[in-house]
Amino acid sequence: LDQSRKEVVAYYLPLARANPPDAVVGQSLSPEISDEHLAKWLDRRLEKVFPKAAALVQNMTLDYHFKDVTFETLNRPDFLQSVKSAFPDVDWDKAYEEFRAAGETASEAPVVEE
């Protein structure tokens, strides 16, 4: 946020130089107002309205939910229909048959004991 405020000051500094605000002219002790004086004045004004980082994150929370797809979920009767309605452009019948075939192949594979 400090960097953003500095960028805003840099943007408005030429405009303030071309037409110094009355508040700056009234505070100046010399007829010439330096860029440093203008920049400090702009920065003080912006500091009042720019939010502080601590205030922005003070009430921030992060909610998270773990969602897993289990083997039981994949084998529920309504699972395939739910997936088809959520993703209608995918050929889920083919993908589901491949999944089932892979599961059957894995269950038929011999278990190697060491």
N, C-alpha and C positions, 0 to 999 in steps of 0.2 A: 504494500500500500504506500509505503514511503516513496518507492520508485515511481509509482503512478502519480503521486502528488508532485514530485520533481518534474515529471514530464508535462504536467498541466501548467506548472509555473513557467517552464521553458517555452511552452506554447503561447501563453498570455503575456510574457515579458515584452516582446516587441510591440504588442498592442498597448500595454500600459506605458511603455516608453513614448510612443507616439501621442498618447493622450493620457497623461498622468491623472489618476483619480484625485479628487479634491482632498480626500483624507490624507493622501501621501504628500500633496503639495502643502497642506496646512501643518504637517509634522516636520517638514524639511526646514533646516536652518540656512540653506543656501538656495540660490535660484536654480542651480543644476541638481537634478536628482540622479544619483548613480544607479546603474543597473543592479548593483548589490543591494542597495536600499529598496528598490522596487521588488526584487526577488524575495527579500526577507519579508516585506509587507504582504506580498501575494501568498507566501508560504504560511505566514501566521493566519491569514484569513482562511485559507484552505484547510489548515490543521483543525480549525473549529468544526468544519462540516464533513471532513473525511472520517470514516469510521476507523476505530482502532481494531487491529487484528484480534486482540483478546475479546473484544465485545462481539465480534462476528462468530467466533468459535465457542463462546461461553456456553451456550445451550445446544450446541451441535451434538447429535447422537448418531450412532451407526447401528442400524438394525440389520441383522443378517439371519438367514434361515438356511439350514442345510437341507437339501432335497436330494435324495438318492433314488435311483432306480434299481430295485432288487430283482433277482431272478423270479421271485413270486409276482412282482408287479408286471414283468414282461409276459408272464403266463396267465394273467387275469383275462377273462373273456372280453371285458370291455376295453382293454388296453389298446388293441389294434384300432378299434373304431375311434377312440379318443385321439390317437396319433394321426389318423387319416383326416379327421375334421380339423385338427390344428395345422397340418401341413398337407393340403389337398393336391399339390403339384408333384408329390413324390410317389413313386410306385412302391407303396409299403407292403403290398402282398408279396412281391418278389423279395424285398429286404427281410420280411418276416420269415419267409420260407427258408432263406439262406441262414438266418439265425437259428431256426429250428433244426436245420440239417447239421449245422456246426455243433449244436448242443448234443444231438444224437451221436455224431461222430466222436465227440469228446467223451461221452459216457460209455461208448463201446471200446475206447482205447484201453489197452491193458495197463494195469498199474505196476510200475517197476519199483520193487523194494530193494533197498541197499543193505 
